[in-house]
Amino acid sequence: MIEITDDEFALISKLIYDKVGINLTDKKKSLVKGRLNKLVKDLNFKTFKEYYNFVVNDLTGQSLINLVDKISTNHSYFFREKDHFDYLKDYILKEIVEKQKLLNSNQIKIWCAGCASGEEAYTIAMIINEFFGLDMPKWDVKILATDISITTLKAATEGIYIKDKVVGIPENLKTKYFKNIDSEHIQVSDSLKKMILFKRLNLMNEDFPFKGKFNMIFCRNVMIYFDKETKDKLVTRFYRYIENDGYLFIGHSESLGRETLFFKYIKPALYKRMYI
């Protein structure tokens, strides 16, 4: 295995931080070495410094994308932090429907930021389908799901999962929205796929390429990898893209603080956009 020096780790960790906001502390040195070793060897480099120089000098940007794919953690599963989805079904969707009716609008827009391999976005799609039932065709529901990792976005778009990953889905929903591929794999139905647009997006971009605002944004278990400054800047950008009285979902291990200027605390890991 190729060893990584402190100086090499410092170079790579700063590059990752500057480009995608992930804060790699010294405790992550062995993780970086382990995840990148095969890649460095496959490129026939003898040191991590050689690999670093290759990445920063690759004007196509593909080497940086490959680096980020290796470093970023993409753990996700269906109905993760289930109380969020219960609250979405029991309260938030009812509120948004009433508001949209007053505005004479049938559109609901949702953004899953840091969607990993798609489980969260597909869970939301199932919840919405079940909520509207036969009225679903009357509503224009758009779910945008973004991630920095091309590898996980490809998996999300295909919507194929090993059966062990769908154990948390109620049987009636599993039967309704999935089909067996083989003895070990299951695939999301086309009806759910049509509701979601998967796109690559770097959350560190100063601005996002969106024309309108979202009724809710899910950015759960993403900001745990960011330092406070990076997180605060991202939350400020989220504020610009959420409708008045729209919702921001974050992970249960994360917090904006109850006194945040832009959002009102509703319950653990759930905030509502305030008027300012």
C-alpha positions as CSV (number, residue, x, y, z in Angstrom):
1,M,0.0,0.0,0.0
2,I,1.2,3.5,-0.9
3,E,1.7,5.6,2.3
4,I,0.5,9.2,2.5
5,T,2.6,11.8,4.2
6,D,1.2,14.6,6.4
7,D,2.0,17.2,3.6
8,E,0.3,15.1,1.0
9,F,-2.8,14.6,3.1
10,A,-2.8,18.4,3.7
11,L,-2.8,19.1,0.0
12,I,-5.5,16.6,-0.8
13,S,-7.8,17.6,2.1
14,K,-7.5,21.3,1.2
15,L,-8.4,20.5,-2.4
16,I,-11.4,18.6,-1.3
17,Y,-12.5,21.4,1.1
18,D,-12.0,24.1,-1.5
19,K,-13.9,22.3,-4.2
20,V,-16.8,20.5,-2.4
21,G,-16.7,21.8,1.2
22,I,-16.0,18.4,2.9
23,N,-13.8,19.0,5.9
24,L,-11.3,16.2,6.3
25,T,-9.7,16.3,9.7
26,D,-6.4,14.6,10.6
27,K,-8.5,11.6,11.9
28,K,-9.5,10.9,8.2
29,K,-5.9,10.4,7.0
30,S,-6.2,6.6,7.0
31,L,-9.6,6.8,5.4
32,V,-8.2,8.9,2.5
33,K,-5.2,6.6,2.1
34,G,-7.4,3.5,2.0
35,R,-10.0,4.9,-0.4
36,L,-7.5,6.4,-2.9
37,N,-4.8,3.8,-2.9
38,K,-6.2,1.6,-5.7
39,L,-6.9,4.7,-7.8
40,V,-3.3,6.0,-7.3
41,K,-1.9,2.6,-8.2
42,D,-4.1,2.2,-11.3
43,L,-2.8,5.5,-12.6
44,N,0.8,4.3,-12.1
45,F,1.8,6.9,-9.6
46,K,4.3,6.2,-6.9
47,T,3.2,8.9,-4.4
48,F,0.1,10.8,-3.5
49,K,1.9,14.0,-4.4
50,E,2.2,12.8,-8.0
51,Y,-1.5,12.0,-8.0
52,Y,-2.4,15.4,-6.5
53,N,-0.4,17.2,-9.2
54,F,-2.2,15.1,-11.8
55,V,-5.6,16.1,-10.4
56,V,-5.0,19.8,-10.2
57,N,-3.5,19.9,-13.7
58,D,-6.3,18.0,-15.4
59,L,-8.2,20.7,-17.1
60,T,-11.1,18.4,-18.0
61,G,-12.1,18.2,-14.3
62,Q,-12.7,14.5,-14.6
63,S,-9.9,13.5,-12.3
64,L,-11.3,15.8,-9.6
65,I,-14.7,14.2,-10.1
66,N,-13.2,10.7,-9.6
67,L,-11.4,11.9,-6.5
68,V,-14.6,13.3,-5.0
69,D,-16.4,10.0,-5.8
70,K,-13.9,8.1,-3.8
71,I,-13.9,10.4,-0.8
72,S,-17.5,11.3,-0.4
73,T,-19.6,9.0,1.8
74,N,-23.0,7.9,0.4
75,H,-24.9,6.0,3.1
76,S,-28.6,6.1,2.5
77,Y,-31.6,3.9,3.0
78,F,-35.4,4.0,2.4
79,F,-37.5,5.8,5.1
80,R,-34.4,6.9,7.0
81,E,-35.4,9.0,10.0
82,K,-39.0,8.0,9.5
83,D,-40.6,10.7,11.7
84,H,-39.7,13.2,9.0
85,F,-41.8,11.3,6.4
86,D,-44.7,10.9,8.9
87,Y,-44.7,14.7,9.5
88,L,-44.5,15.3,5.8
89,K,-47.6,13.1,5.2
90,D,-49.6,14.2,8.2
91,Y,-49.0,17.9,8.3
92,I,-46.8,19.5,5.7
93,L,-48.4,18.2,2.5
94,K,-51.9,19.2,3.8
95,E,-50.6,22.7,4.5
96,I,-48.9,23.1,1.1
97,V,-52.0,21.8,-0.7
98,E,-54.2,24.4,1.0
99,K,-51.6,27.1,0.2
100,Q,-51.3,26.2,-3.4
101,K,-55.1,26.1,-3.8
102,L,-55.3,29.7,-2.6
103,L,-52.6,30.6,-5.1
104,N,-54.5,28.7,-7.8
105,S,-51.5,26.5,-8.4
106,N,-51.2,22.8,-8.7
107,Q,-47.4,22.7,-8.5
108,I,-45.2,21.3,-5.7
109,K,-41.4,21.5,-6.0
110,I,-39.0,19.5,-3.8
111,W,-35.3,19.4,-3.8
112,C,-33.2,16.5,-2.3
113,A,-29.7,18.0,-1.9
114,G,-27.2,15.3,-1.5
115,C,-29.5,12.5,-2.6
116,A,-26.8,9.7,-2.7
117,S,-28.2,6.6,-4.4
118,G,-31.8,7.8,-4.5
119,E,-33.5,6.2,-1.5
120,E,-34.6,9.5,0.0
121,A,-36.0,10.9,-3.2
122,Y,-37.9,7.7,-4.0
123,T,-39.3,7.6,-0.4
124,I,-40.6,11.1,-0.9
125,A,-42.2,10.1,-4.2
126,M,-43.9,7.2,-2.5
127,I,-45.3,9.3,0.3
128,I,-46.6,11.9,-2.2
129,N,-48.3,9.2,-4.4
130,E,-50.0,7.7,-1.3
131,F,-51.1,11.1,0.0
132,F,-52.8,12.2,-3.3
133,G,-54.0,8.8,-4.4
134,L,-56.5,9.1,-7.3
135,D,-55.9,12.9,-7.3
136,M,-52.2,12.5,-8.2
137,P,-52.7,13.3,-11.9
138,K,-54.2,16.7,-10.9
139,W,-50.9,17.8,-9.3
140,D,-47.7,18.7,-10.9
141,V,-45.1,17.4,-8.5
142,K,-41.4,17.9,-9.3
143,I,-38.6,16.3,-7.3
144,L,-35.1,17.4,-8.1
145,A,-32.4,15.1,-6.6
146,T,-28.8,16.2,-6.7
147,D,-25.4,14.9,-5.6
148,I,-21.8,15.6,-6.3
149,S,-21.0,11.9,-7.0
150,I,-21.6,10.7,-10.6
151,T,-21.3,7.0,-9.4
152,T,-24.2,7.3,-6.9
153,L,-26.3,9.4,-9.4
154,K,-26.0,6.6,-11.9
155,A,-27.2,4.1,-9.3
156,A,-30.1,6.4,-8.3
157,T,-31.2,6.8,-11.9
158,E,-31.3,3.1,-12.5
159,G,-33.2,2.6,-9.3
160,I,-32.0,-1.0,-8.7
161,Y,-31.3,-2.1,-5.2
162,I,-30.3,-5.3,-3.4
163,K,-33.3,-6.6,-1.5
164,D,-31.6,-6.2,1.8
165,K,-31.8,-2.4,1.3
166,V,-35.6,-2.3,1.0
167,V,-36.4,-4.1,4.2
168,G,-37.6,-0.9,5.8
169,I,-40.3,-0.3,3.2
170,P,-43.8,-1.4,4.2
171,E,-44.9,-4.5,2.2
172,N,-47.8,-2.8,0.5
173,L,-45.6,-0.1,-0.8
174,K,-42.9,-2.5,-1.9
175,T,-45.5,-4.5,-3.9
176,K,-47.0,-1.3,-5.4
177,Y,-43.8,0.6,-6.4
178,F,-41.1,-2.1,-7.0
179,K,-40.6,-5.0,-9.3
180,N,-38.3,-8.0,-8.9
181,I,-35.3,-8.1,-11.2
182,D,-33.8,-11.4,-10.0
183,S,-33.5,-13.3,-6.7
184,E,-31.3,-10.6,-5.2
185,H,-32.4,-7.3,-6.8
186,I,-35.5,-5.1,-6.9
187,Q,-36.2,-2.0,-9.1
188,V,-38.2,1.1,-8.6
189,S,-41.3,1.5,-10.8
190,D,-41.4,3.8,-13.7
191,S,-44.2,5.8,-12.1
192,L,-41.8,6.9,-9.3
193,K,-38.9,7.4,-11.7
194,K,-41.0,9.9,-13.8
195,M,-41.4,12.1,-10.7
196,I,-37.7,12.6,-10.1
197,L,-34.9,14.4,-12.0
198,F,-31.4,13.3,-10.9
199,K,-28.7,15.9,-11.6
200,R,-25.1,16.4,-10.6
201,L,-24.7,19.6,-8.5
202,N,-21.9,20.9,-6.3
203,L,-23.4,22.5,-3.2
204,M,-20.4,24.8,-2.9
205,N,-21.5,26.7,-6.0
206,E,-22.0,30.3,-5.1
207,D,-25.4,30.2,-6.9
208,F,-27.7,27.4,-8.1
209,P,-29.1,27.1,-11.6
210,F,-32.8,27.2,-10.5
211,K,-35.4,29.4,-12.0
212,G,-38.0,29.1,-9.2
213,K,-38.2,28.2,-5.5
214,F,-39.0,25.0,-3.7
215,N,-41.7,24.2,-1.3
216,M,-39.2,22.1,0.7
217,I,-35.6,21.2,0.7
218,F,-34.2,18.0,2.1
219,C,-30.5,18.2,2.9
220,R,-30.1,15.4,5.5
221,N,-26.8,14.1,6.9
222,V,-24.8,16.1,4.4
223,M,-23.8,19.1,6.5
224,I,-22.1,16.9,9.1
225,Y,-19.1,16.9,6.7
226,F,-18.9,20.7,6.6
227,D,-17.4,23.2,9.1
228,K,-19.6,25.9,10.5
229,E,-18.6,28.6,8.0
230,T,-19.4,26.3,5.1
231,K,-22.7,25.2,6.6
232,D,-23.8,28.7,7.4
233,K,-23.1,29.8,3.8
234,L,-25.0,26.8,2.4
235,V,-28.0,27.5,4.7
236,T,-28.1,31.1,3.5
237,R,-28.2,29.9,-0.1
238,F,-31.0,27.4,0.8
239,Y,-33.0,30.4,2.2
240,R,-32.9,32.0,-1.2
241,Y,-34.4,29.0,-2.9
242,I,-37.2,28.1,-0.5
243,E,-40.7,29.5,-0.7
244,N,-42.0,31.6,2.1
245,D,-43.2,29.2,4.8
246,G,-41.3,26.4,3.0
247,Y,-39.5,23.7,4.9
248,L,-35.9,22.7,5.3
249,F,-35.2,19.1,6.5
250,I,-31.7,18.3,7.9
251,G,-30.3,15.2,9.5
252,H,-31.1,14.3,13.2
253,S,-27.4,14.6,14.0
254,E,-27.3,18.1,12.6
255,S,-28.7,21.4,13.9
256,L,-29.1,25.0,12.7
257,G,-29.6,26.3,16.2
258,R,-33.0,27.4,17.4
259,E,-32.1,31.1,17.0
260,T,-31.1,31.0,13.4
261,L,-32.0,34.1,11.6
262,F,-33.5,32.6,8.4
263,F,-35.5,29.6,9.7
264,K,-37.9,28.9,12.5
265,Y,-37.3,25.7,14.5
266,I,-40.3,23.4,14.2
267,K,-39.1,20.1,15.6
268,P,-35.7,18.2,15.7
269,A,-34.0,18.5,12.3
270,L,-37.0,20.4,10.7
271,Y,-37.1,24.2,10.1
272,K,-39.5,26.6,8.4
273,R,-38.4,29.6,6.3
274,M,-39.1,32.9,8.0
275,Y,-40.0,36.2,6.4
276,I,-37.2,38.7,6.7
